[in-house]
Amino acid sequence: MMRAAWLALLAWALPATALAEQLTLDEALASVASPHPDRRMAESDLAVARANREEAGSRQDFSLFLDGSLRTGRRPDGDWKPDNIGRIVARKPLLDFGRTSQAIAAADQEVAARQEALYSVEYLRRIDIMARYFDVLMADRQYAADNEFMAVAYVAWDNANDRYKVGQISQPSLSKLEAEYQDNRERRNASQQRMRSARQQLAQAIYRPGTLPVDLVEPELKDNARPVPAYEALLPWVMARNPRILALQARLSASDARLAAIRAERHPTLDAEVIGGGYSRESTTRDEASAGLVFTIPLYQGGRVDARIARELAQKERAGAELEKLRFDLSDTLLATLQEIEWLRGSSRVAADKQIEYRDWALERARAEYELELKTNLGTSMAETQMAQIRRKQVEYRLALALARLQALSGGSLPPVEGAQE
């Protein structure tokens, strides 16, 4: 009955947008594979890298083209005669002494970098979906608590109105109770708005922008009890598997390969060529068909090669600096995440549990006093009990997010913990 009333309240509070069916955390996380803009951008970058790989590999492809000219020339006898040429040329590169192989190697590394970037986007989207899911659950609980506080304040103010009419309390005392009610009402209304905005953010995160989820199932969060390795054991694991590090390392390897390909521009090339031609003027020096090897040796190319090398070296230096800075940032982030997990599992859980224990006791006492008509603070005790439960849930949600970040830093998997039970 209470659940039906709560869903009816949510449906009333969210009137402007279509409402979704019951949603679980696993169903929300499954939307990581949906065509969200973040994923599509990463997939587009990967598609570009793969196209560049195909382009690099096509350098050794067979080519066929038509070569012709329309011209006229004056003969020794003074007459002008047409001297038109039409040829079909087939050419196949045989050796370019490193140009193609290094270009392919660079393109392969760029594909690897973009693939790791896609993995990173998937991990980040998973964390974002979890955070948005938890935000909705917290917003619902906060609204329920604030609504209870407002109801208590309203009852106190309403009762005070009756007492004021018979002269039992003064105007300042009545005004104070009304001000407290209005403050609680303001907080309740702000909580109601957060319910709407939190659902909209979740709907966008799971790529359902036109449908707001209403009924969210409370997740079990069984992984919150999993053991985690120590910082010293986990740091090298993260440095070897983090997708962003792997992407930057691939970019550095791609730079080395591109440098080798650029330097190979100074090397000769060897092509096989077959030509079939037709001519408007016959000549003993022209062949209707020919075949041979074309050997090209670059003698002077100006400053083009040097400029390209300088640009690639600068880009490589930047990528190397980004990689070094990322290692610093990841080591700090890893330590902060492990410390947060330790703090949440240690003092935060204990403090939240003790607060619930105390509030449960206070609620039972308030309920007994209410039944004996000694006090009327039952509503306040119920709201404070809800706040204690909110605090406890928040600890578990933060812990789940911290563990998800830890797994993302580690490339999707954590090393086994020595002595931990499976």
Summary of the structure (lengths in Angstrom):
residues: 422
radius of gyration: 36.5
end to end distance: 40.4
largest distance: 134.9
contacts: 1229
relative contact order: 0.13
helix: 68%
strand: 12%
